[in-house]
Every structure is written in C-alpha cells, then in structure tokens.
C-alpha cells in the first residue's frame, strides 16, 4: 500500500538516483544511456526496487546492473544523506526494457509508414 509519504520519497529517490548516475557514479561498466524509469517503494520506506533502462547491447545492460548492485552500499548511504532519511531503504536494481521496446515499436511504425514493410 502506497502512502503519500512513500510516493514522495519514491519520487525523490528517482530524482536523486538520476542525478547520481549522471555525475557521481564513475564506473566503466556503467555504459550506454542509463535512465531511472521507476521506483517501487514499500509503504514503510524500508525497501525499494529501482527500475533502470539501459539503451545498449545486452552486455552493457548486464554490466550496468551488476555495477549498480555492487555499489549498492554507497548508493544507499548517499541517498539517505541527500534525502535526510532516518533509515536507508534496501535497494534492488531491476532492468526495465520498456524504453527499448518503445524504440523498436516506433522504428517499426516508421518503416510501415514509409512502405518498407
């Protein structure tokens, strides 16, 4: 069950995680275009699933998710500090392929409209 507080914290986690990906997390395995798609936070704000999308090949996707899961302790601490949370939520990173699927659908529609298919 989502509470107004958990929704607010989830949006803040999404915003801060995006900022961390752009500026703070320097790892050669984090490659391609990485974006935070959604954050699923429990009602008590103790655990979060962060859904990320990696626009790149399968190796880049796997490497990015592995790197983020390895840096989980650092990320939890930073998010807790930046958002002034009493408890840092347990974080799990999940790969979300919705942006890639959307890109493929858009390409197919473009090809159909041009008469290539």
N, C-alpha and C positions, 0 to 999 in steps of 0.2 A: 504494500500500500504506500503510495506516494503522499508525502505531506508537503505543504507549501515550503517548509524549510529544506526538505530533501531536494525538491525541484530547484530551489535557489542555489543550493550547494552544488548540485549536478551541473547547472549552467556555469557556475564559477569554476568548477573543475575543468569543464570543457574549454573555457576561455584560457585558463592558466596553462593547461596541458598544451594547447595550441601554441601559446607563446613560448613555452619551454622547448617544443620541437623546433621552432624557428631560430631561437637564439642560444639556448643553454646546452642542449644535448648534442655533444660533438662525438660522433662515433661513425667510423667508416661503414659500418653495417647498416646504418640508417640512411637509406638511399631512395631515390625516386621522389615523387611528390607524395608527401605524407600529410594526411589531414585527420583530425578528430571528427568522426561522424556523429557519435552519440555517447552519452554517459548514462549507464543504468545504475542508480544508486539505491540501496535499500532504505527503508523508512527511517531507520536509526542512524544512517550515515556511517555505518561501520564497514561496508564493503561496496566496491564499485567495479563494474565492468566498463572498460573504456574501449569503445569500438573505433578502430582506426582503419583508414583506407590508404593503401599504398599503390600508387599508379606506377607500375613497373612490372617486370617479369616475376615469375614465381620465386626465384632465388632472392630477389630484392625484398619481396613480401616476407618470406620466411626469415631472412636476416634481420629485417627491421623489427618484427615481432619478437624474435629471440633477444635482440639487443635491448629492447624496451623491458622485457621481462627480467633480464639480468640487472638492469638499472632500477628495478622496482623500489628498492630501499631508499635510494637517493631521491627518486621521484616522489615517493610518499612523504619524505621529510620536507622537501621543497614545497609541495602542495600544502602541507599542514602549516608551514611557516608563512607562506604567502597569503593563505586564506584565514589565518588566525583560528584554526580549528583546534579544539581540545584533543581530539583523537584523530589520527591519520587513518583514513579508510584503507582496508586491504584492497589492493588493486590487482586486477587481472586484465591483460590486454587481449583483445579478440580482433581478428581480421574481419573486416566488413568489405565485401566485394560489390556493394551496390553502385558505387561510382563507376567502376569498370563496366558493369552490366549496362548502366545507363549510357555510357560512351559507345558501347557496341551497338545498342539499340538505335542511338542517334545516327551512327555510321550506316546502319542498315536502312534506315528511313531515307537518308540522303541518297544512297545508291538506288533505292527503289524510285525515288522522285526523279532521278536523272535517267532512269530506264536501264541501268546496268544489270539489274537482276530481273 
